[in-house]
Amino acid sequence: MLAICVDPPESNAQVALDEELRFPLLSDVDRRVVTEYGLLHAGGAPGGADAAVPALLLLRPDGSVAWRHVARRFQDRADPEDVLGAVRGL
């Protein structure tokens, strides 16, 4: 498991420390990964910068998407039971 954020590595490192994350938090500052998976919210960040849409993806070894949950709002998160069901189905 890992997380990818559009924030710079220094910000992500602080978040990982503050939240005691037990998984890697990678930076996609050029937004290539979020764009590739259709998760770029152009102009969605403060000041009109591009942001990533909050999402949870389960990927196959070849990088294709096996399951996804894309937030409609920033606060929208996947139901843990749905995620576990998707993992069990892989």
The first five atom37 places (N, CA, C, CB, O) and aatype in JSON, in Angstrom:
{
  "aatype": [12, 10, 0, 9, 4, 19, 3, 14, 14, 6, 15, 2, 0, 5, 19, 0, 10, 3, 6, 6, 10, 1, 13, 14, 10, 10, 15, 3, 19, 3, 1, 1, 19, 19, 16, 6, 18, 7, 10, 10, 8, 0, 7, 7, 0, 14, 7, 7, 0, 3, 0, 0, 19, 14, 0, 10, 10, 10, 10, 1, 14, 3, 7, 15, 19, 0, 17, 1, 8, 19, 0, 1, 1, 13, 5, 3, 1, 0, 3, 14, 6, 3, 19, 10, 7, 0, 19, 1, 7, 10],
  "atom_mask": [
    [1, 1, 1, 1, 1],
    [1, 1, 1, 1, 1],
    [1, 1, 1, 1, 1],
    [1, 1, 1, 1, 1],
    [1, 1, 1, 1, 1],
    [1, 1, 1, 1, 1],
    [1, 1, 1, 1, 1],
    [1, 1, 1, 1, 1],
    [1, 1, 1, 1, 1],
    [1, 1, 1, 1, 1],
    [1, 1, 1, 1, 1],
    [1, 1, 1, 1, 1],
    [1, 1, 1, 1, 1],
    [1, 1, 1, 1, 1],
    [1, 1, 1, 1, 1],
    [1, 1, 1, 1, 1],
    [1, 1, 1, 1, 1],
    [1, 1, 1, 1, 1],
    [1, 1, 1, 1, 1],
    [1, 1, 1, 1, 1],
    [1, 1, 1, 1, 1],
    [1, 1, 1, 1, 1],
    [1, 1, 1, 1, 1],
    [1, 1, 1, 1, 1],
    [1, 1, 1, 1, 1],
    [1, 1, 1, 1, 1],
    [1, 1, 1, 1, 1],
    [1, 1, 1, 1, 1],
    [1, 1, 1, 1, 1],
    [1, 1, 1, 1, 1],
    [1, 1, 1, 1, 1],
    [1, 1, 1, 1, 1],
    [1, 1, 1, 1, 1],
    [1, 1, 1, 1, 1],
    [1, 1, 1, 1, 1],
    [1, 1, 1, 1, 1],
    [1, 1, 1, 1, 1],
    [1, 1, 1, 0, 1],
    [1, 1, 1, 1, 1],
    [1, 1, 1, 1, 1],
    [1, 1, 1, 1, 1],
    [1, 1, 1, 1, 1],
    [1, 1, 1, 0, 1],
    [1, 1, 1, 0, 1],
    [1, 1, 1, 1, 1],
    [1, 1, 1, 1, 1],
    [1, 1, 1, 0, 1],
    [1, 1, 1, 0, 1],
    [1, 1, 1, 1, 1],
    [1, 1, 1, 1, 1],
    [1, 1, 1, 1, 1],
    [1, 1, 1, 1, 1],
    [1, 1, 1, 1, 1],
    [1, 1, 1, 1, 1],
    [1, 1, 1, 1, 1],
    [1, 1, 1, 1, 1],
    [1, 1, 1, 1, 1],
    [1, 1, 1, 1, 1],
    [1, 1, 1, 1, 1],
    [1, 1, 1, 1, 1],
    [1, 1, 1, 1, 1],
    [1, 1, 1, 1, 1],
    [1, 1, 1, 0, 1],
    [1, 1, 1, 1, 1],
    [1, 1, 1, 1, 1],
    [1, 1, 1, 1, 1],
    [1, 1, 1, 1, 1],
    [1, 1, 1, 1, 1],
    [1, 1, 1, 1, 1],
    [1, 1, 1, 1, 1],
    [1, 1, 1, 1, 1],
    [1, 1, 1, 1, 1],
    [1, 1, 1, 1, 1],
    [1, 1, 1, 1, 1],
    [1, 1, 1, 1, 1],
    [1, 1, 1, 1, 1],
    [1, 1, 1, 1, 1],
    [1, 1, 1, 1, 1],
    [1, 1, 1, 1, 1],
    [1, 1, 1, 1, 1],
    [1, 1, 1, 1, 1],
    [1, 1, 1, 1, 1],
    [1, 1, 1, 1, 1],
    [1, 1, 1, 1, 1],
    [1, 1, 1, 0, 1],
    [1, 1, 1, 1, 1],
    [1, 1, 1, 1, 1],
    [1, 1, 1, 1, 1],
    [1, 1, 1, 0, 1],
    [1, 1, 1, 1, 1]
  ],
  "atom_positions": [
    [[0.85, -1.17, 0.0], [0.0, 0.0, 0.0], [0.89, 1.23, 0.0], [-0.96, 0.0, 1.22], [1.93, 1.27, 0.66]],
    [[0.46, 2.24, -0.77], [1.15, 3.52, -0.77], [0.16, 4.61, -1.12], [2.35, 3.51, -1.76], [-0.93, 4.34, -1.62]],
    [[0.56, 5.82, -0.86], [-0.26, 6.98, -1.21], [0.55, 7.88, -2.12], [-0.73, 7.76, 0.07], [1.77, 7.98, -2.0]],
    [[-0.16, 8.53, -3.04], [0.49, 9.48, -3.94], [-0.25, 10.8, -3.79], [0.48, 8.97, -5.44], [-1.47, 10.87, -3.91]],
    [[0.52, 11.86, -3.53], [-0.03, 13.2, -3.36], [0.68, 14.14, -4.31], [0.12, 13.68, -1.88], [1.81, 13.88, -4.73]],
    [[0.03, 15.24, -4.65], [0.65, 16.24, -5.53], [1.48, 17.25, -4.75], [-0.42, 16.95, -6.33], [2.06, 18.16, -5.34]],
    [[1.54, 17.1, -3.45], [2.32, 18.02, -2.62], [3.81, 17.68, -2.71], [1.84, 17.96, -1.15], [4.16, 16.55, -3.04]],
    [[4.67, 18.65, -2.4], [6.11, 18.39, -2.46], [6.55, 17.37, -1.4], [6.88, 19.69, -2.27], [5.87, 17.19, -0.39]],
    [[7.68, 16.71, -1.65], [8.16, 15.68, -0.71], [8.28, 16.16, 0.73], [9.49, 15.19, -1.16], [8.0, 15.4, 1.65]],
    [[8.68, 17.42, 0.94], [8.85, 17.92, 2.31], [7.5, 17.95, 3.04], [9.47, 19.34, 2.29], [7.42, 17.58, 4.21]],
    [[6.46, 18.38, 2.35], [5.12, 18.41, 2.95], [4.64, 17.0, 3.25], [4.12, 19.12, 2.02], [4.08, 16.74, 4.32]],
    [[4.84, 16.09, 2.31], [4.4, 14.71, 2.51], [5.16, 14.05, 3.66], [4.59, 13.91, 1.23], [4.58, 13.27, 4.42]],
    [[6.44, 14.36, 3.78], [7.22, 13.79, 4.89], [6.66, 14.24, 6.23], [8.71, 14.19, 4.77], [6.57, 13.45, 7.17]],
    [[6.27, 15.51, 6.32], [5.7, 16.01, 7.57], [4.35, 15.37, 7.86], [5.55, 17.54, 7.53], [4.07, 15.0, 9.0]],
    [[3.51, 15.23, 6.84], [2.22, 14.56, 7.02], [2.43, 13.13, 7.5], [1.4, 14.58, 5.7], [1.75, 12.67, 8.41]],
    [[3.37, 12.42, 6.88], [3.64, 11.03, 7.27], [4.07, 10.95, 8.73], [4.73, 10.43, 6.36], [3.66, 10.03, 9.45]],
    [[4.88, 11.9, 9.17], [5.29, 11.93, 10.58], [4.12, 12.28, 11.49], [6.43, 12.94, 10.77], [3.88, 11.6, 12.49]],
    [[3.4, 13.34, 11.15], [2.3, 13.8, 11.99], [1.2, 12.75, 12.13], [1.7, 15.08, 11.4], [0.63, 12.58, 13.21]],
    [[0.92, 12.05, 11.05], [-0.16, 11.07, 11.05], [0.31, 9.65, 11.36], [-0.86, 11.08, 9.71], [-0.48, 8.71, 11.39]],
    [[1.63, 9.5, 11.59], [2.23, 8.2, 11.9], [1.85, 7.15, 10.85], [1.8, 7.73, 13.29], [1.45, 6.04, 11.19]],
    [[1.98, 7.53, 9.58], [1.63, 6.62, 8.5], [2.62, 5.46, 8.44], [1.61, 7.36, 7.15], [3.82, 5.63, 8.66]],
    [[2.09, 4.3, 8.15], [2.92, 3.09, 8.08], [3.09, 2.62, 6.64], [2.31, 1.97, 8.93], [3.34, 1.45, 6.39]],
    [[2.94, 3.53, 5.72], [3.1, 3.22, 4.31], [3.74, 4.42, 3.62], [1.72, 2.85, 3.65], [3.67, 5.54, 4.13]],
    [[4.37, 4.19, 2.46], [5.02, 5.3, 1.76], [4.02, 6.34, 1.27], [5.83, 4.77, 0.6], [2.92, 6.01, 0.83]],
    [[4.42, 7.59, 1.35], [3.65, 8.72, 0.85], [4.52, 9.4, -0.22], [3.24, 9.73, 2.03], [5.47, 10.12, 0.1]],
    [[4.19, 9.14, -1.48], [5.0, 9.61, -2.6], [4.48, 10.93, -3.14], [5.03, 8.56, -3.7], [3.3, 11.25, -2.99]],
    [[5.36, 11.69, -3.78], [5.0, 12.99, -4.35], [4.88, 12.89, -5.87], [6.03, 14.06, -3.96], [5.73, 12.31, -6.54]],
    [[3.81, 13.48, -6.39], [3.57, 13.56, -7.83], [3.43, 15.04, -8.18], [2.28, 12.75, -8.26], [2.39, 15.49, -8.66]],
    [[4.51, 15.79, -7.93], [4.44, 17.24, -8.07], [4.19, 17.69, -9.51], [5.71, 17.86, -7.58], [3.66, 18.78, -9.72]],
    [[4.55, 16.88, -10.49], [4.28, 17.25, -11.88], [2.93, 16.73, -12.37], [5.39, 16.73, -12.78], [2.55, 16.94, -13.51]],
    [[2.22, 16.03, -11.48], [0.84, 15.56, -11.71], [0.73, 14.55, -12.86], [-0.05, 16.73, -12.01], [-0.34, 14.41, -13.45]],
    [[1.8, 13.85, -13.17], [1.75, 12.84, -14.24], [0.9, 11.64, -13.85], [3.15, 12.37, -14.58], [0.1, 11.16, -14.66]],
    [[1.06, 11.16, -12.63], [0.31, 9.96, -12.21], [-1.17, 10.27, -12.08], [0.86, 9.42, -10.86], [-2.01, 9.52, -12.58]],
    [[-1.52, 11.37, -11.41], [-2.94, 11.68, -11.25], [-3.6, 11.96, -12.6], [-3.12, 12.89, -10.32], [-4.78, 11.66, -12.78]],
    [[-2.86, 12.53, -13.53], [-3.4, 12.76, -14.87], [-3.61, 11.44, -15.59], [-2.46, 13.68, -15.68], [-4.64, 11.24, -16.24]],
    [[-2.64, 10.54, -15.49], [-2.74, 9.23, -16.15], [-3.97, 8.45, -15.69], [-1.48, 8.4, -15.88], [-4.6, 7.75, -16.49]],
    [[-4.32, 8.56, -14.43], [-5.47, 7.84, -13.89], [-6.75, 8.67, -13.89], [-5.17, 7.38, -12.49], [-7.75, 8.26, -13.3]],
    [[-6.73, 9.83, -14.55], [-7.93, 10.65, -14.67], [-8.36, 11.3, -13.38], [0.0, 0.0, 0.0], [-9.55, 11.51, -13.16]],
    [[-7.41, 11.64, -12.53], [-7.72, 12.18, -11.21], [-7.24, 13.62, -11.01], [-7.1, 11.31, -10.14], [-7.09, 14.08, -9.88]],
    [[-7.0, 14.33, -12.11], [-6.57, 15.72, -12.0], [-7.79, 16.63, -11.96], [-5.65, 16.11, -13.17], [-8.65, 16.57, -12.83]],
    [[-7.85, 17.48, -10.94], [-8.9, 18.5, -10.84], [-8.24, 19.83, -11.18], [-9.56, 18.52, -9.4], [-7.7, 20.51, -10.32]],
    [[-8.32, 20.17, -12.46], [-7.68, 21.39, -12.93], [-8.27, 22.6, -12.22], [-7.83, 21.54, -14.45], [-9.48, 22.81, -12.23]],
    [[-7.4, 23.4, -11.61], [-7.83, 24.61, -10.92], [-8.54, 24.36, -9.6], [0.0, 0.0, 0.0], [-9.15, 25.28, -9.05]],
    [[-8.48, 23.15, -9.08], [-9.24, 22.81, -7.88], [-8.58, 23.11, -6.55], [0.0, 0.0, 0.0], [-9.19, 22.92, -5.5]],
    [[-7.36, 23.58, -6.58], [-6.65, 23.89, -5.33], [-6.72, 25.38, -5.05], [-5.16, 23.42, -5.41], [-7.07, 26.16, -5.94]],
    [[-6.39, 25.79, -3.84], [-6.37, 27.22, -3.53], [-5.49, 27.98, -4.52], [-5.87, 27.45, -2.09], [-4.42, 27.5, -4.9]],
    [[-5.94, 29.15, -4.91], [-5.19, 29.96, -5.85], [-5.32, 29.51, -7.29], [0.0, 0.0, 0.0], [-4.64, 30.03, -8.17]],
    [[-6.19, 28.51, -7.53], [-6.4, 28.04, -8.9], [-5.41, 27.02, -9.38], [0.0, 0.0, 0.0], [-5.4, 26.67, -10.56]],
    [[-4.56, 26.52, -8.49], [-3.61, 25.48, -8.89], [-4.35, 24.15, -9.14], [-2.5, 25.29, -7.79], [-5.47, 23.96, -8.67]],
    [[-3.71, 23.27, -9.87], [-4.3, 21.95, -10.1], [-4.15, 21.1, -8.85], [-3.63, 21.26, -11.31], [-3.16, 21.2, -8.12]],
    [[-5.14, 20.25, -8.61], [-5.14, 19.38, -7.43], [-5.48, 17.96, -7.87], [-6.14, 19.88, -6.36], [-5.95, 17.73, -8.98]],
    [[-5.23, 17.02, -6.99], [-5.63, 15.63, -7.23], [-7.0, 15.41, -6.6], [-4.58, 14.63, -6.64], [-7.29, 15.89, -5.51]],
    [[-7.84, 14.68, -7.31], [-9.14, 14.28, -6.77], [-8.86, 13.14, -5.78], [-10.16, 13.83, -7.91], [-8.17, 12.19, -6.15]],
    [[-9.37, 13.2, -4.55], [-9.16, 12.09, -3.62], [-9.75, 10.8, -4.19], [-9.78, 12.41, -2.24], [-10.91, 10.75, -4.6]],
    [[-8.94, 9.76, -4.21], [-9.38, 8.49, -4.78], [-8.61, 7.35, -4.13], [-9.19, 8.48, -6.31], [-7.54, 7.53, -3.57]],
    [[-9.19, 6.18, -4.24], [-8.55, 4.94, -3.79], [-8.58, 3.99, -4.96], [-9.26, 4.33, -2.52], [-9.65, 3.68, -5.49]],
    [[-7.41, 3.53, -5.37], [-7.3, 2.62, -6.5], [-6.65, 1.32, -6.04], [-6.5, 3.25, -7.65], [-5.67, 1.34, -5.29]],
    [[-7.18, 0.22, -6.5], [-6.52, -1.07, -6.34], [-6.04, -1.45, -7.72], [-7.48, -2.17, -5.72], [-6.82, -1.59, -8.66]],
    [[-4.72, -1.63, -7.84], [-4.11, -1.88, -9.14], [-3.67, -3.33, -9.28], [-2.93, -0.96, -9.35], [-3.24, -3.96, -8.31]],
    [[-3.78, -3.84, -10.48], [-3.24, -5.16, -10.82], [-1.72, -5.01, -11.02], [-3.94, -5.75, -12.11], [-1.23, -3.89, -11.17]],
    [[-1.0, -6.1, -11.03], [0.46, -6.01, -11.24], [0.85, -5.28, -12.53], [1.06, -7.4, -11.26], [1.93, -4.69, -12.59]],
    [[0.0, -5.32, -13.55], [0.33, -4.64, -14.81], [-0.01, -3.15, -14.78], [-0.42, -5.29, -15.97], [0.2, -2.45, -15.77]],
    [[-0.52, -2.63, -13.64], [-0.85, -1.22, -13.49], [-2.27, -0.86, -13.87], [0.0, 0.0, 0.0], [-2.69, 0.28, -13.68]],
    [[-3.03, -1.82, -14.4], [-4.43, -1.54, -14.72], [-5.26, -1.48, -13.45], [-4.99, -2.6, -15.69], [-4.91, -2.09, -12.44]],
    [[-6.35, -0.76, -13.51], [-7.2, -0.54, -12.34], [-8.15, -1.72, -12.16], [-7.99, 0.78, -12.47], [-8.93, -2.04, -13.06]],
    [[-8.07, -2.36, -11.0], [-8.97, -3.47, -10.67], [-10.23, -2.96, -9.98], [-8.26, -4.5, -9.78], [-11.31, -3.53, -10.13]],
    [[-10.09, -1.86, -9.22], [-11.21, -1.28, -8.47], [-10.85, 0.16, -8.16], [-11.53, -2.08, -7.15], [-9.68, 0.48, -7.95]],
    [[-11.86, 1.02, -8.13], [-11.58, 2.42, -7.79], [-12.76, 3.05, -7.07], [-11.24, 3.22, -9.04], [-13.91, 2.71, -7.31]],
    [[-12.43, 3.96, -6.2], [-13.41, 4.84, -5.57], [-12.89, 6.25, -5.76], [-13.62, 4.49, -4.03], [-11.79, 6.58, -5.31]],
    [[-13.67, 7.08, -6.43], [-13.29, 8.47, -6.67], [-14.25, 9.35, -5.89], [-13.3, 8.82, -8.2], [-15.47, 9.22, -6.01]],
    [[-13.7, 10.24, -5.1], [-14.51, 11.12, -4.25], [-15.28, 12.13, -5.08], [-13.62, 11.85, -3.24], [-14.78, 12.66, -6.07]],
    [[-16.51, 12.38, -4.67], [-17.3, 13.46, -5.28], [-17.01, 14.78, -4.6], [-18.81, 13.13, -5.2], [-17.14, 15.85, -5.2]],
    [[-16.61, 14.7, -3.31], [-16.21, 15.86, -2.52], [-14.94, 15.45, -1.78], [-17.35, 16.33, -1.51], [-14.63, 14.27, -1.67]],
    [[-14.21, 16.43, -1.29], [-12.96, 16.13, -0.59], [-13.17, 15.19, 0.59], [-12.3, 17.42, -0.12], [-12.32, 14.34, 0.87]],
    [[-14.29, 15.34, 1.29], [-14.55, 14.55, 2.49], [-15.05, 13.14, 2.2], [-15.56, 15.27, 3.35], [-15.11, 12.31, 3.1]],
    [[-15.42, 12.86, 0.97], [-15.98, 11.57, 0.56], [-14.88, 10.5, 0.57], [-16.63, 11.67, -0.84], [-13.85, 10.65, -0.09]],
    [[-15.11, 9.44, 1.3], [-14.13, 8.35, 1.38], [-14.84, 7.02, 1.13], [-13.41, 8.34, 2.76], [-16.04, 6.88, 1.36]],
    [[-14.07, 6.05, 0.67], [-14.62, 4.72, 0.4], [-15.01, 4.04, 1.7], [-13.6, 3.87, -0.38], [-14.35, 4.21, 2.73]],
    [[-16.07, 3.25, 1.64], [-16.49, 2.46, 2.79], [-15.47, 1.33, 2.97], [-17.94, 1.89, 2.6], [-15.18, 0.61, 2.01]],
    [[-14.93, 1.15, 4.18], [-13.93, 0.11, 4.4], [-14.4, -1.29, 3.99], [-13.54, 0.09, 5.86], [-13.61, -2.09, 3.49]],
    [[-15.67, -1.59, 4.18], [-16.2, -2.91, 3.78], [-16.15, -3.07, 2.27], [-17.63, -3.09, 4.28], [-15.88, -4.17, 1.78]],
    [[-16.41, -2.01, 1.52], [-16.3, -2.07, 0.06], [-14.86, -2.33, -0.36], [-16.8, -0.77, -0.56], [-14.59, -3.11, -1.28]],
    [[-13.95, -1.67, 0.3], [-12.52, -1.86, -0.02], [-12.1, -3.3, 0.26], [-11.63, -0.86, 0.79], [-11.47, -3.94, -0.57]],
    [[-12.45, -3.79, 1.43], [-12.09, -5.18, 1.77], [-12.72, -6.17, 0.79], [-12.52, -5.51, 3.21], [-12.07, -7.13, 0.39]],
    [[-13.96, -5.93, 0.4], [-14.6, -6.8, -0.56], [-13.88, -6.8, -1.89], [0.0, 0.0, 0.0], [-13.73, -7.84, -2.53]],
    [[-13.42, -5.63, -2.32], [-12.68, -5.52, -3.57], [-11.34, -6.25, -3.48], [-12.47, -4.04, -3.91], [-10.93, -6.92, -4.43]],
    [[-10.65, -6.11, -2.35], [-9.36, -6.8, -2.16], [-9.57, -8.3, -2.18], [-8.69, -6.36, -0.83], [-8.8, -9.03, -2.8]],
    [[-10.6, -8.77, -1.5], [-10.87, -10.21, -1.47], [-11.19, -10.75, -2.85], [-12.02, -10.52, -0.52], [-10.91, -11.91, -3.15]],
    [[-11.8, -9.9, -3.7], [-12.18, -10.32, -5.03], [-11.03, -10.37, -6.04], [0.0, 0.0, 0.0], [-11.2, -10.85, -7.16]],
    [[-9.87, -9.87, -5.66], [-8.73, -9.86, -6.59], [-8.09, -11.22, -6.71], [-7.69, -8.85, -6.16], [-7.12, -11.38, -7.45]]
  ]
}
